[in-house]
Amino acid sequence: MPSRTVTLTGWGRVAPSSAELAEPGSPASAAALLQAAGPSRGMIPRGLGRSYNNAAQCGGGVVISTARLNRILKLDTGTGLVTCEAGVSLEQLMVAGLPAGWFVPVSPGTRQVTVGGAIAADVHGKNHHVAGSFARHVLSFDLLLPGGELRTVTSQGDPALFWATAGGMGLTGLIVRATVQLKRVATSRVLVETVRTADVDETMAVLAEHDRAYGYTVAWSDSLARGASLGRSVVTSGDFAEPADLPAADRQDPFAFRPGARLGVPPGFPPGLINRYTVGLANKAWYLKAPRRRSGELQTIGTFFHPLDGIRNWNRVYGPGGFRQYQYVLPFGQEAAVRRSFELVSSAHAPSFVTVLKRFGQGDPGLLSFPMAGWTLALDFPARTPGLAALLGSLDRLVVEAGGRVYLAKDSRVPAGVLEQMYPGLPEFRKLRAELDPGGILASDLSRRLSL
């Protein structure tokens, strides 16, 4: 039975809600929770809480934590196949797999994401143009359906349920374990090329060029730059290094990996420090610090993939009001709309320090999976930014008109009617959910807002 009442938010620290928290230690106890569900406000799974919104909250209901479902059950060091419980983090997989030369197939900007959450959000990374999203590398998962039945799901055996669950934000059932194909690497270092671009057009050109040459590409962009400097960026691209690329001293331990945060943000971080002036100065300094062009630099996994993981609770820097992340994808051919989005943000003086532009390859067939072939831009704004609601509304209209969509794992305010225009698979998703869960056992604050 649920053990205590907790107040939860997503990583953006907005829209808190209270729920009973259950922490089952086995699939059987998780099934018992679902089977005992009566008329209530519903239940929703929760991993490490890294969704930026309220996707893993259920105000007045029950939140089922996977914190105790965190065991790696089998790792075949010859093939890179790993079977683990849903609460295993990507960092755990890295720690277990790297000594044998295996890395996660897809990594988002943090390694503090569970395998269950990576499937439920169908997370993507800097290598989407070659590797796709996380679910593409999942051979199977064991899913507790809303009534408590345990079903093993594969993309071949039950494609409808597989691709409704991948990107389905925990609303088709509770993933309790999964088998994932890891990626072979020769070292734990990344050989990186850095290019500083003058404007958004050069940024998009360099990203397109580097996607053809590198397995991982991304651009950090100056969201407040204007005029001829609009969209100026620092593009970093790379691939895992070979042992011969390492300094002699590092070849003794080519898979060295030292996770952990070096710094922490105090809980009482004062409000208002992240604003248009401080972010403008930080953006300028970050841009000017970058080399015009540098190649052959060796970076650690943490530096290249997860720089913010080096700061514990970095989300606190936005103060008690929290922050909203906005991420869209626009199809190729809509480069003018990408440029226009930079103009809208810059003209609004909306401070986003973590502004990331990259290219996606072909998307997965998930009904609510986010990526599609095109351009994706992620922005972080303090929630109390003046005029933010109007700016995000303008971006919504731009995205719809360009045939794009926003990311459900990050959205905290898009209107339900607007979302319907972005996700053509939503009616099919609702139909499948109604068949799987006629009693409405699974629900979240996010699903209620958007009628998912």
C-alpha distance (Angstrom), angle and dihedral (degrees) to the residues before:
residue distance angle dihedral
M1 . . .
P2 3.82 . .
S3 3.78 109.5 .
R4 3.78 106.6 -157.2
T5 3.77 146.5 -2.6
V6 3.80 115.4 -105.8
T7 3.79 136.5 179.1
L8 3.79 111.9 -131.8
T9 3.78 139.3 -174.4
G10 3.77 133.8 177.2
W11 3.79 122.7 -108.4
G12 3.81 90.0 -80.2
R13 3.82 89.8 62.8
V14 3.79 94.7 -135.3
A15 3.83 130.3 121.8
P16 3.83 101.0 24.5
S17 3.80 118.3 -162.5
S18 3.79 134.8 179.0
A19 3.79 125.8 -123.1
E20 3.78 141.8 155.3
L21 3.81 109.9 -91.2
A22 3.80 119.6 -140.8
E23 3.80 122.1 -172.7
P24 3.81 108.5 -170.1
G25 3.78 115.1 -166.5
S26 3.80 97.0 -155.3
P27 3.81 140.2 26.2
A28 3.82 88.2 -108.7
S29 3.80 93.1 57.6
A30 3.80 90.4 45.3
A31 3.81 89.2 52.1
A32 3.80 90.0 50.8
L33 3.79 89.7 55.5
L34 3.78 91.7 54.1
Q35 3.80 93.6 43.9
A36 3.81 91.2 51.7
A37 3.79 93.7 51.1
G38 3.77 112.3 124.2
P39 3.79 131.3 174.7
S40 3.79 103.7 -37.2
R41 3.77 144.7 121.7
G42 3.80 88.5 -76.3
M43 3.78 138.2 -113.2
I44 3.81 134.3 -91.6
P45 3.84 133.5 -175.7
R46 3.81 120.0 -117.6
G47 3.78 130.2 -165.8
L48 3.80 123.1 177.1
G49 3.80 95.0 -29.8
R50 3.81 96.8 -113.8
S51 3.81 96.4 136.0
Y52 3.78 102.5 110.3
N53 3.79 93.1 -136.9
N54 3.82 138.4 39.7
A55 3.81 97.0 -72.6
A56 3.83 90.7 120.6
Q57 3.82 96.4 43.2
C58 3.79 129.0 92.3
G59 3.77 111.5 -175.2
G60 3.81 110.8 -146.4
G61 3.81 91.7 3.5
V62 3.80 137.5 75.2
V63 3.80 128.9 -68.8
I64 3.81 113.1 -156.6
S65 3.80 108.7 -150.4
T66 3.80 118.8 -154.4
A67 3.82 91.4 -157.9
R68 3.82 92.3 116.3
L69 3.81 94.1 42.6
N70 3.79 90.2 75.6
R71 3.80 108.4 120.8
I72 3.79 127.9 123.5
L73 3.79 101.0 -137.1
K74 3.81 100.7 -173.0
L75 3.79 137.0 -1.6
D76 3.79 118.2 -174.3
T77 3.79 103.4 -155.1
G78 3.79 90.7 -166.0
T79 3.80 97.8 56.4
G80 3.81 103.3 20.1
L81 3.80 92.8 -124.2
V82 3.80 111.3 146.7
T83 3.80 128.0 -172.5
C84 3.77 114.8 -164.4
E85 3.77 143.8 153.7
A86 3.78 118.8 -91.7
G87 3.79 95.2 -107.1
V88 3.81 94.0 61.0
S89 3.81 109.5 115.8
L90 3.77 126.3 -134.2
E91 3.80 86.7 -116.3
Q92 3.81 89.5 59.0
L93 3.79 89.6 52.3
M94 3.80 90.4 50.6
V95 3.80 92.9 49.4
A96 3.82 90.9 48.5
G97 3.80 98.6 40.1
L98 3.79 106.6 37.7
P99 3.83 97.4 70.7
A100 3.81 86.9 61.5
G101 3.82 93.6 42.1
W102 3.82 100.7 -97.4
F103 3.81 128.0 129.3
V104 3.79 130.8 179.4
P105 3.82 110.8 -83.4
V106 3.81 93.2 -130.6
S107 3.78 128.2 17.1
P108 3.81 126.7 -172.9
G109 3.79 120.9 -152.5
T110 3.81 91.8 -73.4
R111 3.79 131.4 45.3
Q112 3.82 89.4 -154.0
V113 3.80 91.9 93.3
T114 3.79 125.1 109.8
V115 3.78 123.5 -126.7
G116 3.80 89.4 -118.8
G117 3.78 90.5 52.4
A118 3.81 92.2 45.4
I119 3.81 88.9 57.4
A120 3.81 95.4 41.3
A121 3.82 91.2 52.7
D122 3.84 93.8 31.9
V123 3.79 87.5 -135.5
H124 3.77 123.1 -148.6
G125 3.78 135.2 -157.1
K126 3.78 144.4 -171.4
N127 3.81 90.6 -66.5
H128 3.79 98.9 56.9
H129 3.81 91.1 117.1
V130 3.82 89.2 65.5
A131 3.82 106.0 19.9
G132 3.79 106.3 30.2
S133 3.80 121.4 -149.2
F134 3.79 129.4 -31.4
A135 3.80 96.6 -95.1
R136 3.80 91.0 62.2
H137 3.81 87.7 70.9
V138 3.81 96.8 46.6
L139 3.80 112.3 103.7
S140 3.78 94.8 -172.6
F141 3.78 143.8 -23.7
D142 3.78 134.0 -157.6
L143 3.78 110.0 -126.5
L144 3.80 127.5 -165.7
L145 3.79 104.1 -146.0
P146 3.81 119.0 -142.2
G147 3.81 91.6 -93.7
G148 3.82 92.2 52.5
E149 3.83 98.6 -101.3
L150 3.82 112.6 142.7
R151 3.79 114.3 -136.4
T152 3.80 130.3 179.1
V153 3.80 107.4 -137.6
T154 3.80 129.3 -162.3
S155 3.79 131.2 174.5
Q156 3.82 89.6 -118.7
G157 3.79 99.7 42.4
D158 3.82 99.3 41.8
P159 3.80 108.5 8.0
A160 3.80 94.4 166.2
L161 3.81 94.2 57.3
F162 3.82 93.2 37.6
W163 3.80 93.9 54.4
A164 3.79 93.8 40.7
T165 3.82 89.4 54.0
A166 3.82 94.1 45.0
G167 3.79 100.5 79.5
G168 3.82 91.6 1.6
M169 3.82 94.0 118.1
G170 3.81 95.4 -128.3
L171 3.79 94.5 -59.3
T172 3.83 99.3 119.2
G173 3.81 96.6 54.3
L174 3.79 145.1 -56.1
I175 3.80 114.7 -66.2
V176 3.81 106.9 -142.7
R177 3.81 101.7 173.8
A178 3.78 140.4 0.1
T179 3.80 142.5 -170.4
V180 3.80 113.9 -134.4
Q181 3.80 133.3 -176.3
L182 3.81 109.9 -129.8
K183 3.82 125.0 -150.6
R184 3.81 122.9 -108.6
V185 3.82 114.3 -123.7
A186 3.80 130.8 175.8
T187 3.83 97.3 -145.9
S188 3.80 139.4 1.3
R189 3.81 93.3 -114.2
V190 3.79 127.7 91.2
L191 3.81 123.0 -140.3
V192 3.80 103.5 -139.1
E193 3.79 137.6 -162.8
T194 3.82 117.9 -161.8
V195 3.81 124.7 -162.4
R196 3.80 125.5 -178.8
T197 3.80 110.6 -148.3
A198 3.79 128.3 -156.2
D199 3.82 100.5 -141.2
V200 3.80 145.1 -8.7
D201 3.81 94.2 -82.3
E202 3.80 92.4 54.8
T203 3.81 89.2 43.9
M204 3.80 92.3 56.2
A205 3.81 91.4 44.4
V206 3.81 92.7 52.0
L207 3.81 92.2 46.0
A208 3.80 90.5 52.1
E209 3.80 91.1 48.2
H210 3.81 93.9 47.1
D211 3.80 93.5 47.2
R212 3.78 86.9 65.5
A213 3.80 92.7 50.0
Y214 3.82 106.3 34.7
G215 3.77 138.3 47.0
Y216 3.81 93.6 -140.0
T217 3.81 126.1 40.8
V218 3.80 135.6 162.0
A219 3.80 139.9 153.4
W220 3.79 127.7 -141.7
S221 3.81 105.3 -151.9
D222 3.79 134.2 -159.7
S223 3.80 101.0 -123.0
L224 3.81 94.2 -170.3
A225 3.82 98.5 51.0
R226 3.79 113.2 115.1
G227 3.78 141.7 -169.9
A228 3.77 115.2 9.5
S229 3.82 90.0 -2.9
L230 3.82 95.4 55.0
G231 3.81 109.2 141.5
R232 3.79 96.2 5.2
S233 3.77 108.3 169.6
V234 3.77 150.5 174.0
V235 3.81 110.7 -120.8
T236 3.79 117.6 -158.4
S237 3.79 120.9 -172.3
G238 3.76 133.6 169.7
D239 3.76 155.0 138.1
F240 3.77 133.0 -134.7
A241 3.78 111.3 -78.1
E242 3.78 126.1 -117.6
P243 3.82 119.6 -124.1
A244 3.81 90.0 -105.9
D245 3.82 89.0 60.3
L246 3.80 92.1 61.1
P247 3.81 125.6 89.3
A248 3.79 110.8 -100.3
A249 3.80 92.4 -107.9
D250 3.82 91.8 57.0
R251 3.80 95.9 49.2
Q252 3.80 89.7 78.7
D253 3.81 88.7 68.4
P254 3.82 106.7 21.9
F255 3.81 93.6 165.9
A256 3.82 97.6 51.2
F257 3.80 110.5 150.5
R258 3.78 123.5 173.8
P259 3.78 110.7 -177.5
G260 3.75 122.8 -174.5
A261 3.79 138.7 97.8
R262 3.78 118.4 -86.5
L263 3.80 96.9 -164.8
G264 3.77 137.4 29.3
V265 3.80 135.3 -153.0
P266 3.82 114.1 -131.1
P267 3.81 115.8 -118.1
G268 3.80 93.5 -121.0
F269 3.80 96.3 56.7
P270 3.83 106.0 162.5
P271 3.81 118.7 -110.3
G272 3.76 123.9 -115.6
L273 3.81 99.6 35.6
I274 3.80 91.9 112.2
N275 3.80 103.3 66.7
R276 3.80 139.8 129.4
Y277 3.80 92.7 -81.6
T278 3.80 99.9 47.5
V279 3.81 92.9 41.0
G280 3.81 90.7 46.8
L281 3.81 90.5 54.5
A282 3.81 92.6 43.8
N283 3.79 92.4 48.3
K284 3.80 91.8 50.4
A285 3.80 92.4 47.9
W286 3.81 92.7 47.3
Y287 3.79 92.0 48.7
L288 3.81 95.4 47.2
K289 3.79 92.0 45.3
A290 3.81 91.3 60.4
P291 3.81 118.8 90.7
R292 3.79 118.1 -111.2
R293 3.78 86.8 -124.0
R294 3.80 131.5 -10.8
S295 3.79 130.0 166.4
G296 3.77 135.9 -177.9
E297 3.82 96.0 37.9
L298 3.79 115.0 150.9
Q299 3.80 115.3 -138.9
T300 3.78 132.2 179.9
I301 3.79 122.1 -117.0
G302 3.79 89.5 -106.6
T303 3.80 94.6 51.7
F304 3.79 95.6 45.6
F305 3.80 103.1 35.7
H306 3.80 107.1 21.7
P307 3.81 112.7 22.2
L308 3.80 93.4 153.0
D309 3.81 92.0 54.2
G310 3.79 85.7 73.2
I311 3.82 87.6 72.3
R312 3.80 116.2 62.4
N313 3.80 113.2 -134.3
W314 3.79 92.8 -1.7
N315 3.81 87.7 167.6
R316 3.82 88.1 76.7
V317 3.81 92.0 72.1
Y318 3.81 88.2 81.3
G319 3.80 89.9 64.8
P320 3.81 129.0 -127.9
G321 3.80 93.0 -45.1
G322 3.81 91.4 66.6
F323 3.79 125.6 -152.5
R324 3.78 141.1 -91.7
Q325 3.75 123.0 -133.3
Y326 3.78 118.9 -153.3
Q327 3.80 119.4 -165.3
Y328 3.77 125.9 174.9
V329 3.78 136.9 174.2
L330 3.80 121.1 -149.5
P331 3.81 122.6 -171.0
F332 3.78 120.9 -108.5
G333 3.78 109.5 -88.0
Q334 3.81 91.2 48.9
E335 3.80 96.0 90.2
A336 3.81 90.5 128.3
A337 3.80 88.6 58.5
V338 3.81 90.3 51.1
R339 3.79 89.0 52.6
R340 3.80 90.1 47.3
S341 3.81 91.2 53.2
F342 3.81 89.7 56.7
E343 3.79 89.0 49.9
L344 3.80 92.0 51.7
V345 3.80 93.3 50.5
S346 3.80 94.4 44.3
S347 3.82 93.6 46.5
A348 3.80 90.6 50.6
H349 3.83 90.7 52.3
A350 3.81 86.5 -132.9
P351 3.82 108.2 167.6
S352 3.80 114.3 -130.0
F353 3.79 115.7 161.9
V354 3.83 95.7 171.3
T355 3.81 97.6 59.8
V356 3.79 113.3 154.8
L357 3.80 129.0 -177.9
K358 3.79 124.2 -175.1
R359 3.79 143.2 144.5
F360 3.78 127.9 -103.2
G361 3.78 127.5 -149.4
Q362 3.80 123.6 -147.1
G363 3.79 112.9 -34.7
D364 3.79 128.7 -124.4
P365 3.82 119.4 -102.0
G366 3.82 90.9 -112.3
L367 3.79 110.7 140.2
L368 3.81 91.0 -131.6
S369 3.80 99.3 19.4
F370 3.79 109.3 135.1
P371 3.82 109.8 -145.3
M372 3.78 124.4 86.1
A373 3.79 129.5 163.4
G374 3.78 104.2 -72.4
W375 3.79 146.8 59.6
T376 3.78 122.8 -34.0
L377 3.80 124.4 -164.7
A378 3.81 124.6 -172.8
L379 3.81 122.2 -166.0
D380 3.82 132.5 -177.1
F381 3.81 119.0 -153.1
P382 3.81 130.6 177.4
A383 3.81 103.6 -108.6
R384 3.81 90.9 -126.3
T385 3.82 94.3 55.7
P386 3.83 108.1 138.4
G387 3.79 111.5 -109.4
L388 3.80 93.3 9.1
A389 3.82 95.5 133.0
A390 3.80 91.8 54.6
L391 3.80 92.4 46.5
L392 3.80 93.5 50.6
G393 3.80 90.2 46.4
S394 3.81 88.7 54.7
L395 3.79 90.4 49.6
D396 3.83 90.0 49.9
R397 3.80 90.4 55.9
L398 3.78 91.8 47.1
V399 3.81 91.6 50.1
V400 3.81 94.0 49.0
E401 3.81 93.0 46.9
A402 3.81 90.6 50.0
G403 3.82 93.5 49.7
G404 3.80 95.3 -110.4
R405 3.79 137.1 124.1
V406 3.79 143.7 -147.0
Y407 3.80 127.4 -114.4
L408 3.80 115.0 -98.7
A409 3.81 92.6 -152.5
K410 3.80 89.1 62.4
D411 3.79 107.0 28.4
S412 3.80 115.2 108.2
R413 3.78 103.5 164.4
V414 3.83 117.3 19.5
P415 3.85 111.2 131.5
A416 3.81 115.5 -109.0
G417 3.80 92.2 -121.7
V418 3.79 91.5 53.9
L419 3.79 92.3 49.8
E420 3.81 90.1 54.3
Q421 3.81 88.5 60.2
M422 3.80 90.5 53.1
Y423 3.82 101.2 48.0
P424 3.82 114.3 49.9
G425 3.83 89.4 -179.1
L426 3.80 92.7 61.7
P427 3.86 96.6 95.0
E428 3.82 90.3 51.9
F429 3.81 90.2 47.4
R430 3.81 91.3 51.8
K431 3.79 91.0 48.7
L432 3.81 92.9 51.3
R433 3.81 91.4 46.6
A434 3.79 91.1 51.9
E435 3.80 89.8 53.5
L436 3.83 93.9 45.7
D437 3.78 97.1 41.5
P438 3.81 112.0 23.9
G439 3.81 90.3 160.0
G440 3.79 93.4 55.7
I441 3.80 93.7 -124.0
L442 3.81 93.9 152.9
A443 3.79 116.0 61.5
S444 3.77 139.7 137.9
D445 3.78 136.9 -167.1
L446 3.80 86.4 -105.0
S447 3.81 94.8 50.3
R448 3.80 92.0 49.8
R449 3.82 92.7 50.3
L450 3.79 92.9 49.2
S451 3.83 99.9 31.5
L452 3.77 90.8 -124.3
